[in-house]
Amino acid sequence: MTEVEIRGILSSNLKKYRNYRKFSQAELAEKLDISIPFLSDVENGRKWISPLTLVKLASALDIEPYELFKPENAVSPEITTALTNWSNDIVEAVTQTVKNIQTCYLTQGNVPPEN
């Protein structure tokens, strides 16, 4: 893996976790005691952060430092597909079960309760 690829991973993950935590660049920069332009440069792969800033950043984002360097494709496409299919199967099974319960309830002459 090249330096450019590692910077890209850091950049992408930093943006993802910052947005997930609903921090603006200004809010996160203030928490880290760094400038907004410096944080922007890190997010755009132009600059590196020090180990101390890395630890502060991970703490502010409530993650482990290594998670900032974890590639998006760390989970194989096969596993992602399997999980998606499994999730879809569960939704379909629950939907069918609810329909069956409704049908059973109505065939017994019951009226569904109003919301």
C-alpha positions as CSV (number, residue, x, y, z in Angstrom):
1,M,0.0,0.0,0.0
2,T,1.3,3.4,-0.9
3,E,1.5,6.6,1.2
4,V,-1.2,8.2,-1.1
5,E,-3.5,5.2,-0.5
6,I,-3.0,5.5,3.2
7,R,-3.7,9.2,3.2
8,G,-6.8,8.5,1.1
9,I,-8.1,6.0,3.7
10,L,-7.4,8.3,6.5
11,S,-9.1,11.2,4.7
12,S,-12.2,9.1,3.9
13,N,-12.5,7.7,7.4
14,L,-12.0,11.0,9.1
15,K,-14.8,12.6,7.0
16,K,-17.1,9.6,7.6
17,Y,-16.6,9.5,11.4
18,R,-16.8,13.3,11.7
19,N,-20.0,13.4,9.8
20,Y,-21.4,10.4,11.7
21,R,-20.7,12.3,15.0
22,K,-22.3,15.4,13.5
23,F,-19.2,17.6,14.0
24,S,-18.4,20.4,11.7
25,Q,-14.8,20.9,10.8
26,A,-14.8,23.9,13.1
27,E,-16.1,21.9,16.1
28,L,-13.7,19.1,15.6
29,A,-10.7,21.4,15.1
30,E,-11.6,23.2,18.3
31,K,-11.8,19.9,20.2
32,L,-8.4,18.9,18.9
33,D,-6.8,22.4,19.4
34,I,-5.8,22.5,15.7
35,S,-6.8,25.0,13.0
36,I,-9.7,24.4,10.6
37,P,-7.5,24.7,7.5
38,F,-5.1,22.1,9.0
39,L,-8.1,19.7,9.6
40,S,-9.3,20.4,6.1
41,D,-5.8,19.5,4.7
42,V,-5.8,16.3,6.7
43,E,-9.3,15.4,5.4
44,N,-8.2,16.1,1.9
45,G,-5.0,14.1,2.1
46,R,-2.6,17.0,1.9
47,K,-1.2,16.8,5.5
48,W,-0.5,14.2,8.2
49,I,-1.4,14.4,11.8
50,S,0.9,13.7,14.7
51,P,0.5,10.6,16.9
52,L,-0.8,12.9,19.7
53,T,-3.4,14.5,17.4
54,L,-4.3,11.0,16.2
55,V,-5.0,9.9,19.7
56,K,-7.0,13.0,20.4
57,L,-8.9,12.6,17.2
58,A,-9.9,9.0,17.9
59,S,-11.0,10.0,21.4
60,A,-13.1,12.9,20.1
61,L,-14.7,10.6,17.5
62,D,-15.2,7.8,20.1
63,I,-13.3,5.2,18.0
64,E,-9.9,3.4,18.3
65,P,-7.1,5.0,16.3
66,Y,-6.6,2.1,14.0
67,E,-10.2,2.6,12.7
68,L,-9.0,5.7,10.9
69,F,-6.7,3.6,8.8
70,K,-9.1,0.7,8.2
71,P,-9.9,0.4,4.4
72,E,-13.5,0.5,3.4
73,N,-13.2,-2.9,1.7
74,A,-11.9,-4.6,4.9
75,V,-15.1,-6.7,4.7
76,S,-15.0,-8.8,1.5
77,P,-17.7,-8.2,-1.1
78,E,-19.0,-11.8,-0.6
79,I,-19.6,-11.2,3.1
80,T,-21.3,-7.9,2.4
81,T,-23.6,-9.5,-0.2
82,A,-24.4,-12.4,2.2
83,L,-25.3,-10.0,5.0
84,T,-27.5,-7.9,2.7
85,N,-29.3,-11.0,1.5
86,W,-29.7,-12.2,5.0
87,S,-31.1,-8.9,6.1
88,N,-33.6,-8.8,3.1
89,D,-34.7,-12.4,4.0
90,I,-35.4,-11.3,7.6
91,V,-37.5,-8.3,6.5
92,E,-39.4,-10.5,4.1
93,A,-40.1,-13.1,6.8
94,V,-41.2,-10.6,9.3
95,T,-43.5,-8.9,6.8
96,Q,-45.0,-12.3,5.9
97,T,-45.5,-13.2,9.5
98,V,-47.4,-9.9,10.2
99,K,-49.6,-10.5,7.1
100,N,-50.4,-14.0,8.4
101,I,-51.3,-12.7,11.8
102,Q,-53.5,-10.0,10.3
103,T,-55.2,-12.6,8.1
104,C,-55.8,-15.0,11.0
105,Y,-57.1,-12.2,13.1
106,L,-59.6,-11.0,10.4
107,T,-60.8,-14.6,9.6
108,Q,-61.8,-15.0,13.2
109,G,-64.2,-12.0,12.7
110,N,-62.1,-9.5,14.7
111,V,-61.9,-5.9,13.7
112,P,-58.4,-4.5,13.8
113,P,-57.9,-1.9,16.6
114,E,-57.8,1.8,15.5
115,N,-54.5,3.6,15.9
